[in-house]
Amino acid sequence: MPTKEEMLSFAKSIEKIVKEKDLNYIDAVTYFCETNSLEVESVTNLINHSLKAKIAFDASQLNLLPKSNTLPV
């Protein structure tokens, strides 16, 4: 089980990739794994709630998740 510091460090790395490479969060995690020779499955326990929400938002925008009933903003 990763520590909170490890999870925070991972989230900061992903945020940095998103900003510097102009990627969405899903692609940023994939890019991180590729550049560090990691399997995507091996970093799933490093994803905190904030990062998970951002990934879910990206996935819904890309129609990768089933539609949910949400009110328009």
C-alpha positions in Angstrom: 0.0 0.0 0.0 1.5 3.3 -1.0 1.9 6.1 1.5 0.1 9.4 1.2 3.3 11.1 0.2 3.8 8.6 -2.7 0.2 9.2 -3.9 0.7 13.0 -3.7 4.0 12.8 -5.5 2.4 10.7 -8.3 -0.6 13.1 -8.6 1.8 16.1 -8.8 3.8 14.3 -11.5 0.6 13.6 -13.5 -0.6 17.3 -13.1 2.8 18.4 -14.4 2.6 16.2 -17.4 -1.0 17.4 -18.1 0.2 21.0 -18.1 3.6 20.6 -19.9 2.5 18.1 -22.6 -1.1 19.4 -23.0 -2.5 15.9 -22.4 -5.7 14.8 -20.7 -5.3 12.8 -17.5 -5.8 9.4 -19.0 -3.0 10.0 -21.6 -0.8 11.6 -18.9 -1.0 8.4 -16.8 -0.2 6.3 -19.8 2.7 8.7 -20.8 4.1 8.5 -17.2 4.0 4.7 -17.3 5.6 4.5 -20.7 8.5 6.9 -19.8 9.1 5.0 -16.5 8.8 1.5 -18.0 5.8 0.7 -15.8 2.6 -1.3 -16.5 -0.5 0.9 -16.2 -2.0 -1.7 -13.8 0.9 -1.1 -11.4 0.1 2.5 -10.7 -3.6 2.1 -10.0 -3.1 2.1 -6.2 -1.2 5.5 -6.5 -4.3 7.3 -7.9 -5.9 9.4 -5.2 -9.6 10.5 -5.2 -8.9 13.9 -6.8 -7.0 12.3 -9.7 -9.6 9.6 -10.0 -12.3 12.2 -10.4 -10.3 14.0 -13.1 -9.7 10.8 -15.0 -13.4 9.9 -14.7 -14.3 13.4 -16.1 -11.9 12.9 -19.0 -13.4 9.5 -19.7 -16.9 10.8 -19.7 -15.9 13.6 -22.1 -14.4 11.0 -24.4 -17.5 8.9 -24.2 -15.6 6.1 -22.5 -18.1 5.8 -19.6 -21.8 5.1 -19.8 -24.0 8.2 -19.9 -25.2 9.3 -16.5 -28.1 11.6 -15.8 -26.7 15.0 -15.0 -28.3 18.3 -15.2 -26.8 20.9 -17.6 -24.7 23.6 -16.0 
